[in-house]
Amino acid sequence: MSNPLALIIEDDEDTRTIFAAALTAAGFDVWPIADGQEARQTLQTAVPQLIILDLHLPHIAGDELLHQIRNDSRLVGVPVILATADRLTANQLEQEANIVLLKPVSFNQLSILAKRLYARHQ
């Protein structure tokens, strides 16, 4: 049996690398994505088991992607962790996300929360 797939939609390369390492340590296969347009295209065919989503992305904003995820019958039940430094927007979107993490997010924090959230949605 293969590992569950996690999409990491984050434009900052260093943050993306840390998130990928944390999720790999938590037992996920990761698919890093650097911008909103690529994420939108990927989400048209991929059905991950977890999505880590930044709000401020090039081309298409994270809030638009979150609305797309929640309105797509294939993706509506996929757990989404918002990881952002934008507290105001995060507060406005907390009803649509499963977890909101304000940056900086620690390696251990993300690894533990991802495992727990995935286990809860099995």
PyRosetta script that sets phi, psi and omega in degrees:
from pyrosetta import init, pose_from_sequence

init()
pose = pose_from_sequence("MSNPLALIIEDDEDTRTIFAAALTAAGFDVWPIADGQEARQTLQTAVPQLIILDLHLPHIAGDELLHQIRNDSRLVGVPVILATADRLTANQLEQEANIVLLKPVSFNQLSILAKRLYARHQ")
pose.set_psi(1, 134.4)
pose.set_omega(1, -178.7)
pose.set_phi(2, -84.2)
pose.set_psi(2, 166.0)
pose.set_omega(2, 179.1)
pose.set_phi(3, -73.4)
pose.set_psi(3, 153.6)
pose.set_omega(3, 174.7)
pose.set_phi(4, -65.5)
pose.set_psi(4, 150.2)
pose.set_omega(4, -178.5)
pose.set_phi(5, -94.3)
pose.set_psi(5, 131.9)
pose.set_omega(5, 174.0)
pose.set_phi(6, -119.4)
pose.set_psi(6, 128.5)
pose.set_omega(6, 171.7)
pose.set_phi(7, -90.4)
pose.set_psi(7, 133.4)
pose.set_omega(7, 174.9)
pose.set_phi(8, -113.9)
pose.set_psi(8, 105.8)
pose.set_omega(8, -177.2)
pose.set_phi(9, -104.2)
pose.set_psi(9, 97.1)
pose.set_omega(9, -171.0)
pose.set_phi(10, -152.7)
pose.set_psi(10, 127.6)
pose.set_omega(10, -177.4)
pose.set_phi(11, -83.0)
pose.set_psi(11, -21.2)
pose.set_omega(11, -179.6)
pose.set_phi(12, -82.1)
pose.set_psi(12, 118.8)
pose.set_omega(12, -174.4)
pose.set_phi(13, -60.8)
pose.set_psi(13, -43.0)
pose.set_omega(13, -179.7)
pose.set_phi(14, -63.8)
pose.set_psi(14, -43.8)
pose.set_omega(14, 179.0)
pose.set_phi(15, -64.5)
pose.set_psi(15, -42.3)
pose.set_omega(15, 178.3)
pose.set_phi(16, -59.4)
pose.set_psi(16, -41.8)
pose.set_omega(16, 179.7)
pose.set_phi(17, -64.7)
pose.set_psi(17, -43.7)
pose.set_omega(17, 178.9)
pose.set_phi(18, -64.9)
pose.set_psi(18, -45.1)
pose.set_omega(18, 179.1)
pose.set_phi(19, -61.9)
pose.set_psi(19, -41.2)
pose.set_omega(19, 179.5)
pose.set_phi(20, -62.6)
pose.set_psi(20, -43.2)
pose.set_omega(20, 179.0)
pose.set_phi(21, -64.2)
pose.set_psi(21, -41.4)
pose.set_omega(21, -179.5)
pose.set_phi(22, -64.5)
pose.set_psi(22, -42.1)
pose.set_omega(22, -178.8)
pose.set_phi(23, -74.4)
pose.set_psi(23, -33.6)
pose.set_omega(23, 174.4)
pose.set_phi(24, -62.8)
pose.set_psi(24, -42.8)
pose.set_omega(24, 177.6)
pose.set_phi(25, -63.5)
pose.set_psi(25, -27.5)
pose.set_omega(25, 179.3)
pose.set_phi(26, -84.5)
pose.set_psi(26, -1.3)
pose.set_omega(26, 176.1)
pose.set_phi(27, 98.2)
pose.set_psi(27, 15.9)
pose.set_omega(27, 179.3)
pose.set_phi(28, -99.5)
pose.set_psi(28, 151.5)
pose.set_omega(28, 161.3)
pose.set_phi(29, -87.3)
pose.set_psi(29, 138.5)
pose.set_omega(29, -175.8)
pose.set_phi(30, -116.7)
pose.set_psi(30, 147.3)
pose.set_omega(30, 176.6)
pose.set_phi(31, -127.7)
pose.set_psi(31, 97.7)
pose.set_omega(31, -179.1)
pose.set_phi(32, -78.6)
pose.set_psi(32, 137.4)
pose.set_omega(32, -179.4)
pose.set_phi(33, -132.3)
pose.set_psi(33, 133.1)
pose.set_omega(33, -171.8)
pose.set_phi(34, -98.9)
pose.set_psi(34, -14.7)
pose.set_omega(34, -179.4)
pose.set_phi(35, -147.0)
pose.set_psi(35, 163.6)
pose.set_omega(35, -174.2)
pose.set_phi(36, -65.7)
pose.set_psi(36, -36.3)
pose.set_omega(36, -180.0)
pose.set_phi(37, -65.0)
pose.set_psi(37, -45.4)
pose.set_omega(37, 177.7)
pose.set_phi(38, -62.6)
pose.set_psi(38, -39.1)
pose.set_omega(38, 178.9)
pose.set_phi(39, -63.3)
pose.set_psi(39, -45.0)
pose.set_omega(39, 179.7)
pose.set_phi(40, -59.3)
pose.set_psi(40, -44.9)
pose.set_omega(40, 179.8)
pose.set_phi(41, -63.9)
pose.set_psi(41, -43.5)
pose.set_omega(41, -179.5)
pose.set_phi(42, -63.0)
pose.set_psi(42, -42.3)
pose.set_omega(42, -177.7)
pose.set_phi(43, -69.7)
pose.set_psi(43, -13.3)
pose.set_omega(43, 176.7)
pose.set_phi(44, -71.6)
pose.set_psi(44, -23.0)
pose.set_omega(44, -178.9)
pose.set_phi(45, -123.9)
pose.set_psi(45, -33.4)
pose.set_omega(45, -176.6)
pose.set_phi(46, -82.5)
pose.set_psi(46, 144.9)
pose.set_omega(46, 173.7)
pose.set_phi(47, -126.2)
pose.set_psi(47, 90.0)
pose.set_omega(47, -179.6)
pose.set_phi(48, -76.0)
pose.set_psi(48, 168.9)
pose.set_omega(48, 176.1)
pose.set_phi(49, -95.6)
pose.set_psi(49, -10.4)
pose.set_omega(49, 179.5)
pose.set_phi(50, -158.3)
pose.set_psi(50, 143.4)
pose.set_omega(50, 176.3)
pose.set_phi(51, -128.9)
pose.set_psi(51, 127.9)
pose.set_omega(51, 170.5)
pose.set_phi(52, -102.7)
pose.set_psi(52, 124.7)
pose.set_omega(52, -170.6)
pose.set_phi(53, -130.4)
pose.set_psi(53, 121.8)
pose.set_omega(53, 170.8)
pose.set_phi(54, -83.7)
pose.set_psi(54, 153.4)
pose.set_omega(54, -179.5)
pose.set_phi(55, -89.7)
pose.set_psi(55, -34.8)
pose.set_omega(55, -175.7)
pose.set_phi(56, -100.7)
pose.set_psi(56, 96.5)
pose.set_omega(56, -176.5)
pose.set_phi(57, -122.7)
pose.set_psi(57, 153.3)
pose.set_omega(57, 173.5)
pose.set_phi(58, -68.5)
pose.set_psi(58, 147.4)
pose.set_omega(58, 171.7)
pose.set_phi(59, 77.2)
pose.set_psi(59, -54.6)
pose.set_omega(59, 178.2)
pose.set_phi(60, -136.3)
pose.set_psi(60, 126.5)
pose.set_omega(60, -176.0)
pose.set_phi(61, -70.2)
pose.set_psi(61, 153.7)
pose.set_omega(61, -179.9)
pose.set_phi(62, -60.9)
pose.set_psi(62, -34.6)
pose.set_omega(62, 179.3)
pose.set_phi(63, -65.6)
pose.set_psi(63, -36.6)
pose.set_omega(63, 175.5)
pose.set_phi(64, -63.7)
pose.set_psi(64, -41.5)
pose.set_omega(64, 178.4)
pose.set_phi(65, -64.3)
pose.set_psi(65, -39.9)
pose.set_omega(65, 179.0)
pose.set_phi(66, -62.1)
pose.set_psi(66, -42.9)
pose.set_omega(66, 177.4)
pose.set_phi(67, -62.8)
pose.set_psi(67, -40.1)
pose.set_omega(67, 177.9)
pose.set_phi(68, -61.7)
pose.set_psi(68, -45.4)
pose.set_omega(68, -179.6)
pose.set_phi(69, -60.8)
pose.set_psi(69, -47.8)
pose.set_omega(69, -176.4)
pose.set_phi(70, -71.1)
pose.set_psi(70, -16.9)
pose.set_omega(70, 178.7)
pose.set_phi(71, -102.9)
pose.set_psi(71, 3.0)
pose.set_omega(71, 179.3)
pose.set_phi(72, -101.1)
pose.set_psi(72, 118.7)
pose.set_omega(72, -175.4)
pose.set_phi(73, -59.2)
pose.set_psi(73, -27.2)
pose.set_omega(73, 178.0)
pose.set_phi(74, -73.8)
pose.set_psi(74, -26.4)
pose.set_omega(74, -171.1)
pose.set_phi(75, -111.8)
pose.set_psi(75, -9.4)
pose.set_omega(75, -170.6)
pose.set_phi(76, -54.6)
pose.set_psi(76, -33.2)
pose.set_omega(76, -178.5)
pose.set_phi(77, -93.3)
pose.set_psi(77, 1.2)
pose.set_omega(77, -179.4)
pose.set_phi(78, -72.7)
pose.set_psi(78, 126.8)
pose.set_omega(78, 178.2)
pose.set_phi(79, -64.4)
pose.set_psi(79, 136.6)
pose.set_omega(79, 179.2)
pose.set_phi(80, -123.4)
pose.set_psi(80, 126.7)
pose.set_omega(80, 172.8)
pose.set_phi(81, -106.0)
pose.set_psi(81, 115.3)
pose.set_omega(81, 173.1)
pose.set_phi(82, -81.3)
pose.set_psi(82, 129.4)
pose.set_omega(82, 176.8)
pose.set_phi(83, -124.8)
pose.set_psi(83, 107.7)
pose.set_omega(83, -172.4)
pose.set_phi(84, -150.3)
pose.set_psi(84, 159.3)
pose.set_omega(84, 172.1)
pose.set_phi(85, -97.0)
pose.set_psi(85, -4.0)
pose.set_omega(85, -176.6)
pose.set_phi(86, -90.7)
pose.set_psi(86, 87.8)
pose.set_omega(86, -175.8)
pose.set_phi(87, -61.4)
pose.set_psi(87, -40.8)
pose.set_omega(87, -177.2)
pose.set_phi(88, -62.4)
pose.set_psi(88, -51.5)
pose.set_omega(88, -179.9)
pose.set_phi(89, -66.1)
pose.set_psi(89, -38.5)
pose.set_omega(89, 178.0)
pose.set_phi(90, -59.2)
pose.set_psi(90, -42.4)
pose.set_omega(90, 178.5)
pose.set_phi(91, -62.2)
pose.set_psi(91, -36.8)
pose.set_omega(91, 179.6)
pose.set_phi(92, -70.1)
pose.set_psi(92, -25.0)
pose.set_omega(92, -175.2)
pose.set_phi(93, -105.5)
pose.set_psi(93, 1.4)
pose.set_omega(93, -172.9)
pose.set_phi(94, -62.0)
pose.set_psi(94, -23.3)
pose.set_omega(94, 178.1)
pose.set_phi(95, -73.0)
pose.set_psi(95, -24.4)
pose.set_omega(95, -179.5)
pose.set_phi(96, -91.2)
pose.set_psi(96, -21.4)
pose.set_omega(96, -179.4)
pose.set_phi(97, -96.2)
pose.set_psi(97, 156.3)
pose.set_omega(97, 175.7)
pose.set_phi(98, -80.8)
pose.set_psi(98, -38.4)
pose.set_omega(98, 178.1)
pose.set_phi(99, -142.8)
pose.set_psi(99, 141.6)
pose.set_omega(99, 173.1)
pose.set_phi(100, -116.1)
pose.set_psi(100, 122.7)
pose.set_omega(100, 177.1)
pose.set_phi(101, -115.3)
pose.set_psi(101, 129.3)
pose.set_omega(101, 176.5)
pose.set_phi(102, -90.7)
pose.set_psi(102, 130.5)
pose.set_omega(102, -179.9)
pose.set_phi(103, -70.1)
pose.set_psi(103, 146.6)
pose.set_omega(103, 5.6)
pose.set_phi(104, -78.2)
pose.set_psi(104, 143.2)
pose.set_omega(104, 179.0)
pose.set_phi(105, -107.3)
pose.set_psi(105, 130.6)
pose.set_omega(105, -178.5)
pose.set_phi(106, -81.1)
pose.set_psi(106, 154.2)
pose.set_omega(106, 177.1)
pose.set_phi(107, -53.7)
pose.set_psi(107, -53.5)
pose.set_omega(107, -177.5)
pose.set_phi(108, -63.5)
pose.set_psi(108, -42.1)
pose.set_omega(108, 179.9)
pose.set_phi(109, -58.2)
pose.set_psi(109, -48.8)
pose.set_omega(109, -178.2)
pose.set_phi(110, -66.9)
pose.set_psi(110, -42.2)
pose.set_omega(110, -179.2)
pose.set_phi(111, -60.4)
pose.set_psi(111, -47.8)
pose.set_omega(111, -178.6)
pose.set_phi(112, -66.7)
pose.set_psi(112, -46.8)
pose.set_omega(112, -178.9)
pose.set_phi(113, -64.9)
pose.set_psi(113, -38.6)
pose.set_omega(113, 179.3)
pose.set_phi(114, -63.1)
pose.set_psi(114, -45.0)
pose.set_omega(114, 178.4)
pose.set_phi(115, -59.8)
pose.set_psi(115, -47.6)
pose.set_omega(115, -178.2)
pose.set_phi(116, -64.4)
pose.set_psi(116, -44.4)
pose.set_omega(116, -178.7)
pose.set_phi(117, -64.9)
pose.set_psi(117, -42.8)
pose.set_omega(117, 177.9)
pose.set_phi(118, -62.3)
pose.set_psi(118, -45.2)
pose.set_omega(118, -179.7)
pose.set_phi(119, -60.7)
pose.set_psi(119, -37.9)
pose.set_omega(119, -180.0)
pose.set_phi(120, -67.6)
pose.set_psi(120, -26.7)
pose.set_omega(120, -177.0)
pose.set_phi(121, -99.1)
pose.set_psi(121, 14.0)
pose.set_omega(121, 177.6)
pose.set_phi(122, -89.8)
pose.dump_pdb("model.pdb")
